[in-house]
Amino acid sequence: MCLVTPERRESLLVEYDRSGMSEVKFARYVGIKHSTPAYWLQGRRQQRRKEKSLIKAGADTKPSRSNGASIEAVVENASGSGVSVGGLKDLLCRRRLLSD
């Protein structure tokens, strides 16, 4: 099995976005299984949904350096006091506490 680095995967996804090809045609073009782009695109969509949720909650997002899967955020209330949180569940809980 040949592993693709995260940088190469993102490069291929950008190329896919620009290509206008179907996932199957693109996979054949770059020499990977047809299910691989679907898996990558699903992961990218999930990550973007998480980021949008945090942005809607009023938090700044910053991907983790380890694997980009977790999000670190700082939530502030009107008085300017804030807390650092790690996950979406934690963020929503702390945001609710700060708004009270």
C-alpha positions in Angstrom: 0.0 0.0 0.0 1.4 3.4 -0.9 0.5 6.2 1.5 -0.1 9.7 0.3 1.1 12.5 2.5 -1.5 15.1 3.6 0.3 17.7 1.4 0.1 15.5 -1.6 -3.5 14.6 -0.9 -4.5 18.3 -0.7 -2.6 19.0 -3.9 -4.5 16.2 -5.6 -7.8 17.5 -4.3 -7.1 21.0 -5.6 -6.2 19.4 -9.0 -9.4 17.4 -8.8 -11.5 20.6 -8.1 -9.9 22.3 -11.1 -10.2 19.3 -13.5 -13.9 19.1 -13.8 -13.5 15.3 -14.0 -15.7 12.8 -12.2 -14.1 11.1 -9.2 -13.7 7.8 -11.1 -12.1 9.5 -14.2 -9.8 11.5 -11.9 -8.8 8.4 -10.0 -7.8 6.7 -13.2 -5.9 9.7 -14.4 -3.7 9.9 -11.3 -3.5 6.1 -10.8 -5.4 5.6 -7.5 -8.5 3.5 -6.6 -11.8 5.2 -7.5 -12.9 5.1 -3.9 -9.9 7.1 -2.7 -11.0 10.6 -3.9 -14.5 9.9 -2.5 -13.0 9.1 0.9 -10.7 12.2 0.8 -13.6 14.5 -0.3 -15.8 13.2 2.5 -13.1 13.9 5.1 -12.6 17.4 3.7 -16.4 18.1 3.8 -16.6 16.9 7.4 -13.6 19.1 8.4 -15.2 22.1 6.7 -18.5 21.5 8.5 -16.7 21.4 11.8 -14.9 24.7 11.0 -18.1 26.3 9.9 -19.9 25.3 13.1 -17.1 26.9 15.2 -17.2 30.1 13.1 -21.0 30.3 13.5 -20.4 29.9 17.2 -18.1 33.0 17.1 -14.8 31.2 17.6 -11.6 31.5 15.7 -10.4 28.2 14.3 -6.9 26.8 14.0 -6.1 23.3 12.8 -4.0 21.2 15.2 -0.4 20.8 14.1 -0.5 17.0 14.8 -3.1 15.9 12.2 -5.4 18.8 11.4 -8.4 16.8 12.8 -8.9 18.7 16.1 -9.7 22.4 16.4 -8.4 24.8 19.0 -10.5 27.9 19.8 -10.7 30.7 22.2 -14.2 31.9 23.2 -14.7 35.4 24.7 -17.8 36.9 26.3 -18.7 40.6 26.1 -16.4 41.5 29.0 -13.4 40.1 27.1 -12.7 37.2 29.4 -12.2 34.0 27.5 -11.3 30.3 27.7 -9.4 28.0 25.4 -11.2 24.9 24.3 -10.3 21.8 22.3 -13.4 20.1 20.9 -16.8 21.2 19.5 -18.7 19.8 22.4 -16.4 21.6 24.9 -16.7 24.8 22.9 -20.5 24.8 22.9 -20.6 24.0 26.6 -18.2 26.7 27.6 -19.8 29.2 25.2 -23.1 28.6 26.9 -21.5 29.1 30.3 -19.9 32.4 29.3 -23.1 33.8 27.8 -25.0 33.3 31.1 
